[in-house]
């Protein structure tokens, strides 16, 4: 019975903590995300691409001995 009370107390504490979180309207969050993406897109390798000389995953040209 004591473990059940402790479990319920933990759950209650978690719910109280979640209820006190500051919420942000979705429209405001989207505006902030778009601003962040526009600000950081010049440095994003997925948007701009990565130079072959800096690409660690480029095909390695090895020595082939026949």
Secondary structure, DSSP 4 states (H G I P E B T S, - for coil): -HHHHHHHHHHHHHHHHHHTSPP--HHHHHHHHHHHHHHHGGG-HHHH---GGG-TTSPP------
